[in-house]
Every structure is written in structure tokens, then in C-alpha cells.
Amino acid sequence: MSLPLLAIACLMLVTFGYVVKCWLSPFGDCRKCAGMGHALKTDRKGHVKRGRDCRRCDATGKRIRVGRWIYNRAARTYRAGTR
């Protein structure tokens, strides 16, 4: 088996795996608050305190995955074009 075929097979496997992940779990943890829903702050003594609610995920801790967002946009465009 040649190297380009192996690279293409690996790339297709990774892509198919991401598609399945977006299908089964369309929401992932927010990258800004790490899925907590709020920021963590430390005071001068080093004690950890709860910060403000995360604005990016509206304090839910979940965001829609990029692949699912692309699929939703394509499906919405397709539905609008076939009316």
C-alpha cells in the first residue's frame, strides 16, 4: 500500500469519526469556560471564587460543534431553496 493511499484512508477515517460525533453529540463543552458555565477567579490569597457567567455559552457550559453548525446551515439553505 502506498503512502498517499494510507494518508487518504486516515483522513477519511478521521472525517467520518467527526461526522459521527457531531451526529451523536451535537453540543460540546464551551472552550472559554471549559464547560463550567462561569469563569473561575482567584483572590490575592489564592482562594478560588466563582466569577461571572460565561457570555459565550450563556452560562450553560455547552456550545454547538463547528461540524453541526455547518450541517445546520447547509440544511437550512437547502430547505429554503426547495420551497
PDB file of N, CA, C and O in Angstrom:
ATOM      1  N   MET A   1       0.852  -1.179   0.000  1.00  0.00           N
ATOM      2  CA  MET A   1       0.000   0.000   0.000  1.00  0.00           C
ATOM      3  C   MET A   1       0.896   1.240   0.000  1.00  0.00           C
ATOM      4  O   MET A   1       1.847   1.326   0.777  1.00  0.00           O
ATOM      5  N   SER A   2       0.594   2.179  -0.857  1.00  0.00           N
ATOM      6  CA  SER A   2       1.436   3.365  -0.974  1.00  0.00           C
ATOM      7  C   SER A   2       1.090   4.382   0.116  1.00  0.00           C
ATOM      8  O   SER A   2       0.014   4.336   0.712  1.00  0.00           O
ATOM      9  N   LEU A   3       2.006   5.278   0.353  1.00  0.00           N
ATOM     10  CA  LEU A   3       1.855   6.276   1.405  1.00  0.00           C
ATOM     11  C   LEU A   3       0.690   7.235   1.157  1.00  0.00           C
ATOM     12  O   LEU A   3      -0.036   7.528   2.106  1.00  0.00           O
ATOM     13  N   PRO A   4       0.467   7.744  -0.061  1.00  0.00           N
ATOM     14  CA  PRO A   4      -0.687   8.629  -0.282  1.00  0.00           C
ATOM     15  C   PRO A   4      -2.029   7.941  -0.019  1.00  0.00           C
ATOM     16  O   PRO A   4      -2.951   8.562   0.509  1.00  0.00           O
ATOM     17  N   LEU A   5      -2.140   6.669  -0.382  1.00  0.00           N
ATOM     18  CA  LEU A   5      -3.399   5.962  -0.115  1.00  0.00           C
ATOM     19  C   LEU A   5      -3.629   5.801   1.383  1.00  0.00           C
ATOM     20  O   LEU A   5      -4.759   5.910   1.859  1.00  0.00           O
ATOM     21  N   LEU A   6      -2.567   5.545   2.116  1.00  0.00           N
ATOM     22  CA  LEU A   6      -2.677   5.414   3.570  1.00  0.00           C
ATOM     23  C   LEU A   6      -3.074   6.747   4.198  1.00  0.00           C
ATOM     24  O   LEU A   6      -3.886   6.779   5.123  1.00  0.00           O
ATOM     25  N   ALA A   7      -2.510   7.839   3.705  1.00  0.00           N
ATOM     26  CA  ALA A   7      -2.842   9.167   4.222  1.00  0.00           C
ATOM     27  C   ALA A   7      -4.304   9.510   3.929  1.00  0.00           C
ATOM     28  O   ALA A   7      -5.001  10.055   4.786  1.00  0.00           O
ATOM     29  N   ILE A   8      -4.760   9.194   2.733  1.00  0.00           N
ATOM     30  CA  ILE A   8      -6.158   9.461   2.374  1.00  0.00           C
ATOM     31  C   ILE A   8      -7.100   8.615   3.226  1.00  0.00           C
ATOM     32  O   ILE A   8      -8.139   9.104   3.670  1.00  0.00           O
ATOM     33  N   ALA A   9      -6.749   7.361   3.455  1.00  0.00           N
ATOM     34  CA  ALA A   9      -7.591   6.488   4.276  1.00  0.00           C
ATOM     35  C   ALA A   9      -7.672   7.005   5.715  1.00  0.00           C
ATOM     36  O   ALA A   9      -8.744   6.992   6.320  1.00  0.00           O
ATOM     37  N   CYS A  10      -6.549   7.457   6.257  1.00  0.00           N
ATOM     38  CA  CYS A  10      -6.549   8.005   7.621  1.00  0.00           C
ATOM     39  C   CYS A  10      -7.374   9.283   7.698  1.00  0.00           C
ATOM     40  O   CYS A  10      -8.117   9.480   8.659  1.00  0.00           O
ATOM     41  N   LEU A  11      -7.252  10.152   6.698  1.00  0.00           N
ATOM     42  CA  LEU A  11      -8.015  11.387   6.665  1.00  0.00           C
ATOM     43  C   LEU A  11      -9.513  11.113   6.564  1.00  0.00           C
ATOM     44  O   LEU A  11     -10.308  11.788   7.218  1.00  0.00           O
ATOM     45  N   MET A  12      -9.900  10.145   5.765  1.00  0.00           N
ATOM     46  CA  MET A  12     -11.314   9.789   5.649  1.00  0.00           C
ATOM     47  C   MET A  12     -11.843   9.191   6.946  1.00  0.00           C
ATOM     48  O   MET A  12     -12.985   9.447   7.328  1.00  0.00           O
ATOM     49  N   LEU A  13     -11.026   8.405   7.617  1.00  0.00           N
ATOM     50  CA  LEU A  13     -11.423   7.816   8.892  1.00  0.00           C
ATOM     51  C   LEU A  13     -11.652   8.894   9.950  1.00  0.00           C
ATOM     52  O   LEU A  13     -12.630   8.835  10.695  1.00  0.00           O
ATOM     53  N   VAL A  14     -10.758   9.872  10.019  1.00  0.00           N
ATOM     54  CA  VAL A  14     -10.907  10.966  10.984  1.00  0.00           C
ATOM     55  C   VAL A  14     -12.143  11.798  10.668  1.00  0.00           C
ATOM     56  O   VAL A  14     -12.890  12.177  11.570  1.00  0.00           O
ATOM     57  N   THR A  15     -12.359  12.081   9.388  1.00  0.00           N
ATOM     58  CA  THR A  15     -13.525  12.867   8.980  1.00  0.00           C
ATOM     59  C   THR A  15     -14.821  12.124   9.295  1.00  0.00           C
ATOM     60  O   THR A  15     -15.764  12.719   9.817  1.00  0.00           O
ATOM     61  N   PHE A  16     -14.871  10.845   8.986  1.00  0.00           N
ATOM     62  CA  PHE A  16     -16.068  10.061   9.279  1.00  0.00           C
ATOM     63  C   PHE A  16     -16.313  10.001  10.789  1.00  0.00           C
ATOM     64  O   PHE A  16     -17.458  10.069  11.235  1.00  0.00           O
ATOM     65  N   GLY A  17     -15.251   9.875  11.564  1.00  0.00           N
ATOM     66  CA  GLY A  17     -15.388   9.856  13.018  1.00  0.00           C
ATOM     67  C   GLY A  17     -15.952  11.158  13.554  1.00  0.00           C
ATOM     68  O   GLY A  17     -16.785  11.144  14.459  1.00  0.00           O
ATOM     69  N   TYR A  18     -15.506  12.294  13.003  1.00  0.00           N
ATOM     70  CA  TYR A  18     -16.023  13.590  13.442  1.00  0.00           C
ATOM     71  C   TYR A  18     -17.477  13.770  13.041  1.00  0.00           C
ATOM     72  O   TYR A  18     -18.260  14.345  13.798  1.00  0.00           O
ATOM     73  N   VAL A  19     -17.852  13.287  11.859  1.00  0.00           N
ATOM     74  CA  VAL A  19     -19.253  13.363  11.423  1.00  0.00           C
ATOM     75  C   VAL A  19     -20.142  12.568  12.369  1.00  0.00           C
ATOM     76  O   VAL A  19     -21.219  13.033  12.743  1.00  0.00           O
ATOM     77  N   VAL A  20     -19.705  11.383  12.757  1.00  0.00           N
ATOM     78  CA  VAL A  20     -20.480  10.560  13.693  1.00  0.00           C
ATOM     79  C   VAL A  20     -20.581  11.247  15.057  1.00  0.00           C
ATOM     80  O   VAL A  20     -21.634  11.220  15.693  1.00  0.00           O
ATOM     81  N   LYS A  21     -19.487  11.860  15.499  1.00  0.00           N
ATOM     82  CA  LYS A  21     -19.501  12.557  16.781  1.00  0.00           C
ATOM     83  C   LYS A  21     -20.470  13.735  16.759  1.00  0.00           C
ATOM     84  O   LYS A  21     -21.191  13.961  17.731  1.00  0.00           O
ATOM     85  N   CYS A  22     -20.493  14.496  15.649  1.00  0.00           N
ATOM     86  CA  CYS A  22     -21.429  15.619  15.529  1.00  0.00           C
ATOM     87  C   CYS A  22     -22.872  15.137  15.445  1.00  0.00           C
ATOM     88  O   CYS A  22     -23.786  15.835  15.884  1.00  0.00           O
ATOM     89  N   TRP A  23     -23.079  13.962  14.890  1.00  0.00           N
ATOM     90  CA  TRP A  23     -24.430  13.420  14.780  1.00  0.00           C
ATOM     91  C   TRP A  23     -24.919  12.932  16.144  1.00  0.00           C
ATOM     92  O   TRP A  23     -26.062  13.193  16.520  1.00  0.00           O
ATOM     93  N   LEU A  24     -24.073  12.234  16.880  1.00  0.00           N
ATOM     94  CA  LEU A  24     -24.483  11.682  18.174  1.00  0.00           C
ATOM     95  C   LEU A  24     -24.494  12.721  19.283  1.00  0.00           C
ATOM     96  O   LEU A  24     -25.355  12.677  20.162  1.00  0.00           O
ATOM     97  N   SER A  25     -23.555  13.650  19.256  1.00  0.00           N
ATOM     98  CA  SER A  25     -23.436  14.655  20.312  1.00  0.00           C
ATOM     99  C   SER A  25     -23.198  16.023  19.670  1.00  0.00           C
ATOM    100  O   SER A  25     -22.050  16.437  19.513  1.00  0.00           O
ATOM    101  N   PRO A  26     -24.272  16.729  19.298  1.00  0.00           N
ATOM    102  CA  PRO A  26     -24.087  17.992  18.582  1.00  0.00           C
ATOM    103  C   PRO A  26     -23.529  19.117  19.443  1.00  0.00           C
ATOM    104  O   PRO A  26     -23.063  20.120  18.901  1.00  0.00           O
ATOM    105  N   PHE A  27     -23.563  18.985  20.755  1.00  0.00           N
ATOM    106  CA  PHE A  27     -23.065  20.032  21.638  1.00  0.00           C
ATOM    107  C   PHE A  27     -21.814  19.570  22.357  1.00  0.00           C
ATOM    108  O   PHE A  27     -21.738  18.431  22.818  1.00  0.00           O
ATOM    109  N   GLY A  28     -20.839  20.450  22.450  1.00  0.00           N
ATOM    110  CA  GLY A  28     -19.601  20.173  23.156  1.00  0.00           C
ATOM    111  C   GLY A  28     -19.395  21.198  24.248  1.00  0.00           C
ATOM    112  O   GLY A  28     -20.160  22.158  24.348  1.00  0.00           O
ATOM    113  N   ASP A  29     -18.385  21.015  25.061  1.00  0.00           N
ATOM    114  CA  ASP A  29     -18.094  21.953  26.127  1.00  0.00           C
ATOM    115  C   ASP A  29     -17.626  23.284  25.560  1.00  0.00           C
ATOM    116  O   ASP A  29     -16.931  23.332  24.545  1.00  0.00           O
ATOM    117  N   CYS A  30     -18.010  24.348  26.219  1.00  0.00           N
ATOM    118  CA  CYS A  30     -17.570  25.683  25.839  1.00  0.00           C
ATOM    119  C   CYS A  30     -16.068  25.785  26.089  1.00  0.00           C
ATOM    120  O   CYS A  30     -15.576  25.371  27.139  1.00  0.00           O
ATOM    121  N   ARG A  31     -15.346  26.340  25.117  1.00  0.00           N
ATOM    122  CA  ARG A  31     -13.893  26.444  25.265  1.00  0.00           C
ATOM    123  C   ARG A  31     -13.494  27.573  26.207  1.00  0.00           C
ATOM    124  O   ARG A  31     -12.434  27.503  26.828  1.00  0.00           O
ATOM    125  N   LYS A  32     -14.303  28.594  26.326  1.00  0.00           N
ATOM    126  CA  LYS A  32     -13.934  29.739  27.156  1.00  0.00           C
ATOM    127  C   LYS A  32     -14.038  29.410  28.643  1.00  0.00           C
ATOM    128  O   LYS A  32     -13.157  29.772  29.424  1.00  0.00           O
ATOM    129  N   CYS A  33     -15.109  28.728  29.033  1.00  0.00           N
ATOM    130  CA  CYS A  33     -15.296  28.433  30.461  1.00  0.00           C
ATOM    131  C   CYS A  33     -15.047  26.964  30.781  1.00  0.00           C
ATOM    132  O   CYS A  33     -15.261  26.540  31.917  1.00  0.00           O
ATOM    133  N   ALA A  34     -14.603  26.187  29.811  1.00  0.00           N
ATOM    134  CA  ALA A  34     -14.288  24.760  29.983  1.00  0.00           C
ATOM    135  C   ALA A  34     -15.500  23.961  30.468  1.00  0.00           C
ATOM    136  O   ALA A  34     -15.354  23.003  31.228  1.00  0.00           O
ATOM    137  N   GLY A  35     -16.686  24.355  30.028  1.00  0.00           N
ATOM    138  CA  GLY A  35     -17.897  23.613  30.363  1.00  0.00           C
ATOM    139  C   GLY A  35     -18.447  23.912  31.744  1.00  0.00           C
ATOM    140  O   GLY A  35     -19.383  23.244  32.184  1.00  0.00           O
ATOM    141  N   MET A  36     -17.898  24.894  32.441  1.00  0.00           N
ATOM    142  CA  MET A  36     -18.352  25.221  33.798  1.00  0.00           C
ATOM    143  C   MET A  36     -19.543  26.170  33.788  1.00  0.00           C
ATOM    144  O   MET A  36     -20.359  26.139  34.708  1.00  0.00           O
ATOM    145  N   GLY A  37     -19.654  27.001  32.779  1.00  0.00           N
ATOM    146  CA  GLY A  37     -20.748  27.972  32.719  1.00  0.00           C
ATOM    147  C   GLY A  37     -20.373  29.298  33.347  1.00  0.00           C
ATOM    148  O   GLY A  37     -21.116  30.274  33.231  1.00  0.00           O
ATOM    149  N   HIS A  38     -19.241  29.344  34.003  1.00  0.00           N
ATOM    150  CA  HIS A  38     -18.774  30.588  34.614  1.00  0.00           C
ATOM    151  C   HIS A  38     -17.248  30.560  34.691  1.00  0.00           C
ATOM    152  O   HIS A  38     -16.619  29.503  34.654  1.00  0.00           O
ATOM    153  N   ALA A  39     -16.693  31.731  34.797  1.00  0.00           N
ATOM    154  CA  ALA A  39     -15.237  31.827  34.897  1.00  0.00           C
ATOM    155  C   ALA A  39     -14.816  31.596  36.345  1.00  0.00           C
ATOM    156  O   ALA A  39     -15.572  31.888  37.271  1.00  0.00           O
ATOM    157  N   LEU A  40     -13.627  31.080  36.531  1.00  0.00           N
ATOM    158  CA  LEU A  40     -13.073  30.910  37.872  1.00  0.00           C
ATOM    159  C   LEU A  40     -12.043  31.989  38.120  1.00  0.00           C
ATOM    160  O   LEU A  40     -11.166  32.226  37.289  1.00  0.00           O
ATOM    161  N   LYS A  41     -12.149  32.647  39.269  1.00  0.00           N
ATOM    162  CA  LYS A  41     -11.219  33.706  39.622  1.00  0.00           C
ATOM    163  C   LYS A  41     -10.507  33.320  40.917  1.00  0.00           C
ATOM    164  O   LYS A  41     -11.021  32.541  41.719  1.00  0.00           O
ATOM    165  N   THR A  42      -9.330  33.874  41.098  1.00  0.00           N
ATOM    166  CA  THR A  42      -8.619  33.677  42.358  1.00  0.00           C
ATOM    167  C   THR A  42      -8.389  35.037  42.996  1.00  0.00           C
ATOM    168  O   THR A  42      -8.122  36.020  42.305  1.00  0.00           O
ATOM    169  N   ASP A  43      -8.494  35.088  44.314  1.00  0.00           N
ATOM    170  CA  ASP A  43      -8.214  36.334  45.009  1.00  0.00           C
ATOM    171  C   ASP A  43      -6.725  36.410  45.350  1.00  0.00           C
ATOM    172  O   ASP A  43      -5.949  35.553  44.929  1.00  0.00           O
ATOM    173  N   ARG A  44      -6.328  37.422  46.104  1.00  0.00           N
ATOM    174  CA  ARG A  44      -4.909  37.616  46.402  1.00  0.00           C
ATOM    175  C   ARG A  44      -4.339  36.504  47.279  1.00  0.00           C
ATOM    176  O   ARG A  44      -3.135  36.247  47.246  1.00  0.00           O
ATOM    177  N   LYS A  45      -5.184  35.851  48.053  1.00  0.00           N
ATOM    178  CA  LYS A  45      -4.728  34.762  48.925  1.00  0.00           C
ATOM    179  C   LYS A  45      -4.647  33.428  48.186  1.00  0.00           C
ATOM    180  O   LYS A  45      -4.133  32.449  48.727  1.00  0.00           O
ATOM    181  N   GLY A  46      -5.148  33.387  46.961  1.00  0.00           N
ATOM    182  CA  GLY A  46      -5.108  32.157  46.179  1.00  0.00           C
ATOM    183  C   GLY A  46      -6.370  31.322  46.267  1.00  0.00           C
ATOM    184  O   GLY A  46      -6.418  30.218  45.724  1.00  0.00           O
ATOM    185  N   HIS A  47      -7.402  31.832  46.946  1.00  0.00           N
ATOM    186  CA  HIS A  47      -8.667  31.114  47.034  1.00  0.00           C
ATOM    187  C   HIS A  47      -9.427  31.233  45.725  1.00  0.00           C
ATOM    188  O   HIS A  47      -9.468  32.303  45.117  1.00  0.00           O
ATOM    189  N   VAL A  48     -10.021  30.144  45.298  1.00  0.00           N
ATOM    190  CA  VAL A  48     -10.764  30.130  44.043  1.00  0.00           C
ATOM    191  C   VAL A  48     -12.193  30.557  44.308  1.00  0.00           C
ATOM    192  O   VAL A  48     -12.860  30.031  45.199  1.00  0.00           O
ATOM    193  N   LYS A  49     -12.658  31.525  43.517  1.00  0.00           N
ATOM    194  CA  LYS A  49     -14.025  32.027  43.636  1.00  0.00           C
ATOM    195  C   LYS A  49     -14.725  31.890  42.298  1.00  0.00           C
ATOM    196  O   LYS A  49     -14.088  31.845  41.245  1.00  0.00           O
ATOM    197  N   ARG A  50     -16.035  31.824  42.357  1.00  0.00           N
ATOM    198  CA  ARG A  50     -16.833  31.751  41.144  1.00  0.00           C
ATOM    199  C   ARG A  50     -16.916  33.144  40.543  1.00  0.00           C
ATOM    200  O   ARG A  50     -17.245  34.111  41.231  1.00  0.00           O
ATOM    201  N   GLY A  51     -16.615  33.240  39.258  1.00  0.00           N
ATOM    202  CA  GLY A  51     -16.650  34.521  38.565  1.00  0.00           C
ATOM    203  C   GLY A  51     -18.002  34.760  37.910  1.00  0.00           C
ATOM    204  O   GLY A  51     -19.015  34.182  38.303  1.00  0.00           O
ATOM    205  N   ARG A  52     -17.994  35.618  36.909  1.00  0.00           N
ATOM    206  CA  ARG A  52     -19.224  35.966  36.199  1.00  0.00           C
ATOM    207  C   ARG A  52     -19.660  34.823  35.299  1.00  0.00           C
ATOM    208  O   ARG A  52     -18.865  33.951  34.948  1.00  0.00           O
ATOM    209  N   ASP A  53     -20.929  34.839  34.932  1.00  0.00           N
ATOM    210  CA  ASP A  53     -21.441  33.843  33.990  1.00  0.00           C
ATOM    211  C   ASP A  53     -20.792  34.042  32.631  1.00  0.00           C
ATOM    212  O   ASP A  53     -20.495  35.166  32.227  1.00  0.00           O
ATOM    213  N   CYS A  54     -20.578  32.944  31.940  1.00  0.00           N
ATOM    214  CA  CYS A  54     -19.927  32.973  30.628  1.00  0.00           C
ATOM    215  C   CYS A  54     -20.890  33.577  29.607  1.00  0.00           C
ATOM    216  O   CYS A  54     -22.039  33.152  29.492  1.00  0.00           O
ATOM    217  N   ARG A  55     -20.404  34.575  28.870  1.00  0.00           N
ATOM    218  CA  ARG A  55     -21.246  35.219  27.855  1.00  0.00           C
ATOM    219  C   ARG A  55     -21.300  34.409  26.576  1.00  0.00           C
ATOM    220  O   ARG A  55     -22.277  34.488  25.831  1.00  0.00           O
ATOM    221  N   ARG A  56     -20.259  33.630  26.313  1.00  0.00           N
ATOM    222  CA  ARG A  56     -20.193  32.884  25.053  1.00  0.00           C
ATOM    223  C   ARG A  56     -21.235  31.773  24.999  1.00  0.00           C
ATOM    224  O   ARG A  56     -21.842  31.547  23.952  1.00  0.00           O
ATOM    225  N   CYS A  57     -21.453  31.070  26.125  1.00  0.00           N
ATOM    226  CA  CYS A  57     -22.399  29.945  26.126  1.00  0.00           C
ATOM    227  C   CYS A  57     -23.658  30.254  26.932  1.00  0.00           C
ATOM    228  O   CYS A  57     -24.468  29.357  27.167  1.00  0.00           O
ATOM    229  N   ASP A  58     -23.838  31.498  27.356  1.00  0.00           N
ATOM    230  CA  ASP A  58     -24.988  31.905  28.178  1.00  0.00           C
ATOM    231  C   ASP A  58     -25.102  31.087  29.451  1.00  0.00           C
ATOM    232  O   ASP A  58     -26.201  30.745  29.887  1.00  0.00           O
ATOM    233  N   ALA A  59     -23.949  30.775  30.045  1.00  0.00           N
ATOM    234  CA  ALA A  59     -23.837  30.074  31.336  1.00  0.00           C
ATOM    235  C   ALA A  59     -24.383  28.652  31.299  1.00  0.00           C
ATOM    236  O   ALA A  59     -24.728  28.101  32.344  1.00  0.00           O
ATOM    237  N   THR A  60     -24.469  28.047  30.117  1.00  0.00           N
ATOM    238  CA  THR A  60     -24.900  26.651  30.036  1.00  0.00           C
ATOM    239  C   THR A  60     -23.718  25.699  30.058  1.00  0.00           C
ATOM    240  O   THR A  60     -23.854  24.544  30.465  1.00  0.00           O
ATOM    241  N   GLY A  61     -22.561  26.177  29.624  1.00  0.00           N
ATOM    242  CA  GLY A  61     -21.378  25.330  29.550  1.00  0.00           C
ATOM    243  C   GLY A  61     -21.297  24.535  28.257  1.00  0.00           C
ATOM    244  O   GLY A  61     -20.334  23.795  28.057  1.00  0.00           O
ATOM    245  N   LYS A  62     -22.273  24.667  27.382  1.00  0.00           N
ATOM    246  CA  LYS A  62     -22.303  23.906  26.126  1.00  0.00           C
ATOM    247  C   LYS A  62     -22.362  24.846  24.933  1.00  0.00           C
ATOM    248  O   LYS A  62     -23.008  25.893  24.981  1.00  0.00           O
ATOM    249  N   ARG A  63     -21.671  24.453  23.852  1.00  0.00           N
ATOM    250  CA  ARG A  63     -21.700  25.169  22.592  1.00  0.00           C
ATOM    251  C   ARG A  63     -21.940  24.176  21.477  1.00  0.00           C
ATOM    252  O   ARG A  63     -21.597  23.001  21.606  1.00  0.00           O
ATOM    253  N   ILE A  64     -22.528  24.635  20.381  1.00  0.00           N
ATOM    254  CA  ILE A  64     -22.757  23.747  19.245  1.00  0.00           C
ATOM    255  C   ILE A  64     -21.424  23.520  18.539  1.00  0.00           C
ATOM    256  O   ILE A  64     -20.642  24.457  18.371  1.00  0.00           O
ATOM    257  N   ARG A  65     -21.162  22.284  18.125  1.00  0.00           N
ATOM    258  CA  ARG A  65     -19.907  21.952  17.446  1.00  0.00           C
ATOM    259  C   ARG A  65     -19.870  22.598  16.063  1.00  0.00           C
ATOM    260  O   ARG A  65     -20.911  22.861  15.461  1.00  0.00           O
ATOM    261  N   VAL A  66     -18.675  22.845  15.575  1.00  0.00           N
ATOM    262  CA  VAL A  66     -18.495  23.506  14.281  1.00  0.00           C
ATOM    263  C   VAL A  66     -19.102  22.661  13.160  1.00  0.00           C
ATOM    264  O   VAL A  66     -19.779  23.195  12.281  1.00  0.00           O
ATOM    265  N   GLY A  67     -18.867  21.365  13.185  1.00  0.00           N
ATOM    266  CA  GLY A  67     -19.410  20.489  12.146  1.00  0.00           C
ATOM    267  C   GLY A  67     -20.931  20.482  12.142  1.00  0.00           C
ATOM    268  O   GLY A  67     -21.546  20.453  11.076  1.00  0.00           O
ATOM    269  N   ARG A  68     -21.541  20.508  13.314  1.00  0.00           N
ATOM    270  CA  ARG A  68     -23.005  20.538  13.399  1.00  0.00           C
ATOM    271  C   ARG A  68     -23.548  21.882  12.935  1.00  0.00           C
ATOM    272  O   ARG A  68     -24.611  21.948  12.319  1.00  0.00           O
ATOM    273  N   TRP A  69     -22.808  22.965  13.235  1.00  0.00           N
ATOM    274  CA  TRP A  69     -23.231  24.283  12.796  1.00  0.00           C
ATOM    275  C   TRP A  69     -23.224  24.350  11.277  1.00  0.00           C
ATOM    276  O   TRP A  69     -24.146  24.902  10.677  1.00  0.00           O
ATOM    277  N   ILE A  70     -22.185  23.791  10.645  1.00  0.00           N
ATOM    278  CA  ILE A  70     -22.093  23.774   9.183  1.00  0.00           C
ATOM    279  C   ILE A  70     -23.229  22.942   8.592  1.00  0.00           C
ATOM    280  O   ILE A  70     -23.837  23.341   7.599  1.00  0.00           O
ATOM    281  N   TYR A  71     -23.518  21.786   9.198  1.00  0.00           N
ATOM    282  CA  TYR A  71     -24.614  20.947   8.709  1.00  0.00           C
ATOM    283  C   TYR A  71     -25.953  21.680   8.828  1.00  0.00           C
ATOM    284  O   TYR A  71     -26.746  21.669   7.886  1.00  0.00           O
ATOM    285  N   ASN A  72     -26.210  22.313   9.970  1.00  0.00           N
ATOM    286  CA  ASN A  72     -27.465  23.041  10.158  1.00  0.00           C
ATOM    287  C   ASN A  72     -27.614  24.155   9.132  1.00  0.00           C
ATOM    288  O   ASN A  72     -28.702  24.363   8.594  1.00  0.00           O
ATOM    289  N   ARG A  73     -26.529  24.874   8.858  1.00  0.00           N
ATOM    290  CA  ARG A  73     -26.583  25.966   7.883  1.00  0.00           C
ATOM    291  C   ARG A  73     -26.871  25.425   6.486  1.00  0.00           C
ATOM    292  O   ARG A  73     -27.687  25.996   5.762  1.00  0.00           O
ATOM    293  N   ALA A  74     -26.214  24.334   6.097  1.00  0.00           N
ATOM    294  CA  ALA A  74     -26.437  23.733   4.779  1.00  0.00           C
ATOM    295  C   ALA A  74     -27.866  23.202   4.655  1.00  0.00           C
ATOM    296  O   ALA A  74     -28.499  23.379   3.614  1.00  0.00           O
ATOM    297  N   ALA A  75     -28.381  22.554   5.704  1.00  0.00           N
ATOM    298  CA  ALA A  75     -29.736  22.030   5.662  1.00  0.00           C
ATOM    299  C   ALA A  75     -30.760  23.155   5.567  1.00  0.00           C
ATOM    300  O   ALA A  75     -31.755  23.031   4.854  1.00  0.00           O
ATOM    301  N   ARG A  76     -30.520  24.248   6.282  1.00  0.00           N
ATOM    302  CA  ARG A  76     -31.439  25.399   6.232  1.00  0.00           C
ATOM    303  C   ARG A  76     -31.429  26.011   4.837  1.00  0.00           C
ATOM    304  O   ARG A  76     -32.485  26.374   4.318  1.00  0.00           O
ATOM    305  N   THR A  77     -30.270  26.132   4.229  1.00  0.00           N
ATOM    306  CA  THR A  77     -30.166  26.685   2.873  1.00  0.00           C
ATOM    307  C   THR A  77     -30.849  25.774   1.869  1.00  0.00           C
ATOM    308  O   THR A  77     -31.533  26.258   0.967  1.00  0.00           O
ATOM    309  N   TYR A  78     -30.680  24.475   2.003  1.00  0.00           N
ATOM    310  CA  TYR A  78     -31.319  23.514   1.095  1.00  0.00           C
ATOM    311  C   TYR A  78     -32.846  23.596   1.210  1.00  0.00           C
ATOM    312  O   TYR A  78     -33.553  23.620   0.202  1.00  0.00           O
ATOM    313  N   ARG A  79     -33.343  23.641   2.453  1.00  0.00           N
ATOM    314  CA  ARG A  79     -34.801  23.733   2.653  1.00  0.00           C
ATOM    315  C   ARG A  79     -35.363  25.014   2.088  1.00  0.00           C
ATOM    316  O   ARG A  79     -36.455  25.014   1.521  1.00  0.00           O
ATOM    317  N   ALA A  80     -34.625  26.124   2.235  1.00  0.00           N
ATOM    318  CA  ALA A  80     -35.102  27.412   1.713  1.00  0.00           C
ATOM    319  C   ALA A  80     -35.091  27.406   0.185  1.00  0.00           C
ATOM    320  O   ALA A  80     -35.919  28.072  -0.437  1.00  0.00           O
ATOM    321  N   GLY A  81     -34.179  26.673  -0.422  1.00  0.00           N
ATOM    322  CA  GLY A  81     -34.100  26.653  -1.878  1.00  0.00           C
ATOM    323  C   GLY A  81     -35.074  25.720  -2.547  1.00  0.00           C
ATOM    324  O   GLY A  81     -35.286  25.832  -3.754  1.00  0.00           O
ATOM    325  N   THR A  82     -35.688  24.786  -1.805  1.00  0.00           N
ATOM    326  CA  THR A  82     -36.599  23.824  -2.405  1.00  0.00           C
ATOM    327  C   THR A  82     -38.055  24.151  -2.114  1.00  0.00           C
ATOM    328  O   THR A  82     -38.933  23.320  -2.346  1.00  0.00           O
ATOM    329  N   ARG A  83     -38.318  25.329  -1.619  1.00  0.00           N
ATOM    330  CA  ARG A  83     -39.713  25.695  -1.335  1.00  0.00           C
ATOM    331  C   ARG A  83     -40.431  26.139  -2.581  1.00  0.00           C
ATOM    332  O   ARG A  83     -41.612  26.483  -2.524  1.00  0.00           O
TER     333      ARG A  83
END
